[in-house]
Amino acid sequence: MSAEFKTNVLVVDDDKEIVGAIAALLEREGYNIYKAYDGLMALDTVMSNDIHLMLIDVMMPNMDGLSAIMRIRETKNIPIIVLSAKTENTDKVLGLSVGADDYIAKPYNPMELVARVKSGLRRYMRFGAFGKSNSEEEKDVLRIGGLELYLGEKRLLVDGENIKLTATEFKILELLMRSPGKIYSAEEIYEKIWNEDGYGVENTVMVHIRHIREKIEINPKEPRYIKVVWGLGYKIEEVNK
């Protein structure tokens, strides 16, 4: 990370030992750490401070992690990584469904956790969170049918209406819209967006695609834009408005 940015990471878990261990790990990487022990504390911390990334457990008192993510997503597009028990695949899918960008299994591998945090922050910075776009970038627009993706402003219009996307959703939609008709496998999408090997990532990509569809399609079950090519992957159709 550039020294000019003070990167704030929020770690949320009702197990204070886990929070302390993750905080110590990330502090060694130069991040400024905020701590919370339930969903309500997490919500208050995000709304009261300039948080750039959040790691959050699912099962917590007062407000669970999924509810906190949904509330935060109403106003914030920060990267969110779900901390999930290794056997709880439902937690992972639900977390992605309500707006999380990634997940990591507990017990976590310290090197993997640091790598995922760095990857999330890289995507966030490319999304434009830490700077203003220049005038040329502001004019860079991708249009397909009623979709208008403003790359400089990081903004999506669907039939003239502003639609809020997370950083990850924006990058996936940008990838597809840059090459209408081109089929991308789930592995290709994951490797291009997450910058990691795309082995066994079908569910992760599928959930993000479904979430994008829910935002851009009139009827997500009969999509106009993002199509599944069975056995191959996903593409976006060039359609008339």
N, C-alpha and C positions, 0 to 999 in steps of 0.2 A: 504494500500500500504506500502511496505517496505520503511523505511526511507532512504535507500541507493539510491533509485530512485527518481529523481525529475520529477514528472509527469506533462507534459505540455498538456493542453487542449485548443483547438481553438474554440471559439464561433463566429458564423457568422450569422448576420441578419442585414438587412438595418434599422431596428428599434433599435436605440441606447438604448432605455429604456429596451427592452427585453435583449439585450446583457449585459447591466449593471446588470440586475436582476439575470440572469443566472450566470454571472461572480461572483457576490457576494455570491450566493448560493454555487457554487463549490469551491470558495476560502475558505469558512468555513470548507469544507471537506479536505482542505490541498493541493488542486491542484494549479498549477501555470497556470494562464489564459492569453491567447493571444486573441485579439479581431480583428474582421474584419467586414466590413459593405457592402461588395459586393463580387462576385465571384473572381474578379481579385485580390483583397486584400487577399482573402483566399488562392488563388493559390500561391501568392508571399510569404505569411507567412509560408505555409507548405514547400515550397522549400528552404526557408532561415533559418528555425529553426527545432529543433528536436521535432516535434509535435507527441504526442502519441494517441490522439483521437480528432475528430472534430465533433461538432454539427453545422449543417448548414441548413438555410432556403432555400426554393425553389425559390420563386419569389423575385428577387433582381435586381437592375440596373447594367449596365456595363457587367456583366456576371452572368447568373442565376446559382442557386445551382446545377442543374443537369449537366450543362456544366462544372462547376468547378469539380464536382465529377469525371466525365469522364477523365478530364485532370489529376487529381491527381492520379487516378487509373492506369495511364500509368506507373507510377514509384513508387507509395507508396501503402502499404497494411495496413495502419493504420485503426482502426475502425472508421466508419463514421455513425453518427446518423442524420437522416433527421428530421428537425422540420417542421411539416406539419399542416395546418389548419385542424381541426377535420373533416370537411365535404369533404375535398379534397382527396378521396381515390386514385384518379389517381396519385396525387403527390407521395403517399406512394409507389404504385406499380412501377412507373417510377424510383423513387429513388433507390429502391432495384434492379431494372433491370440494372441500369447503374453502380452498384457497392456499394451502401450503405449497411450497415450491419443491420440496425435497424431504426425505426422511432418512434417519439413521437408526440402526437397531441398537438396543441396549442388551447386554453390555457392549459399549462402543469400543472400537479400536481408536486410540488417540490420534494416530496419523491420519486415519480416514476422516475423523471428525474435523480436524484442522483443514484437510484438503477440501471438504464439502463447504466449510465456512468460507474459505478463500474463493472457491468456485462461485458460491452464491453472491459474494460481494463483487466479484468481477462482472457477473451478469448485471448486477444492480448499477454498477458504474457505467457500463456500456449502454444501459437503458436511459442514462442521462440524469441520474439522481444527484451527481456532484458537480454539475456544470451546465451552462447554457449552450445551446447549439448555435452555430454560426448561421448567417442569413441563407447560405446555399442549402444547408441541411433543412432549414425550415420549409424550403420550397420542394423538398424531396417527398413526393406523395406516391403511394401505390394505390391503384384503383381497380377494383374488380366488381362489376355489378353495382350494388349499393354500398359496397365497402370502400372506405377511404382511410388509408393508413398513413398518417403523417409521421414520417421517420424522425424529423428534427424535433418536433414537439412531443413525440411519443404519445400520440393520440389517435384514437379510432372513432370514426363516424360510421354508423350503420343507418342507411337511409336518412342521413342528416342528423341523427341523434348521437350524442356523445356516449360512448360505452367504455366503462372502466375495465382495464386489463391489468393483470399482474405483469411483472417484468418478464417472467418465463412465458406466459401466454402471448405477450407481445412479440417476443423473439420467434416463437413457433409460427405465429401467423405471418410474420414478416418473411420467414424462410419459405413458407408455402406460397405466399403471394408474389414473391420474386420470380417464381418459376411455375406459372399456371399450367396445369396438366401434368407436371412432373410428379412421379410417384416416389415418395420417400418411405423407406421402411422405418419401423419404430426404432431400430438400432441406429440408423442414419440420423434421425431427428435427435435422439438422445445425445449422440456423439457431437453433433454440431451445436446444440444448445447448452449442454452440460459440460462439454469438453472432457468427457470421460468415456471409457470403453462402454459400449452399449449392449452388454451381455445380460439377457434376462430382464429387460426393461419394458416389456410390452405393457404391463399394467400401469406403470408410471406414465408413459406417453399416452396411453388410452384415456386415462383420467383427465389429463390436461386437454386433450382433443375434445373430450366430451364437454368439459367446462367452457371451452371456447365456443363450441356449437351452441350451448345454452345461451350464450351472450349475443351471437351473431345471426342465428337462424330463427325464422318465424316458427318453424316446427322442427326441433332438433332431431326428431325421429325420421323426418323426411327432408334431409338437408339439401339446400341449393348449392352451397359452397364447398364445404369440406366433405369429401367422399372417402369411404373405405374401399380399397381394392383388395378383395379377400385374398389372403395368402401373400400379399405383396407389401401393402402399407397404406399410406394416405396421400391424397392430392387435393388441390383446390381447383374447382372448375372455373373456367372463364365464362361468365354468364352475362347476359344483357341485364341492365338495370330494370 
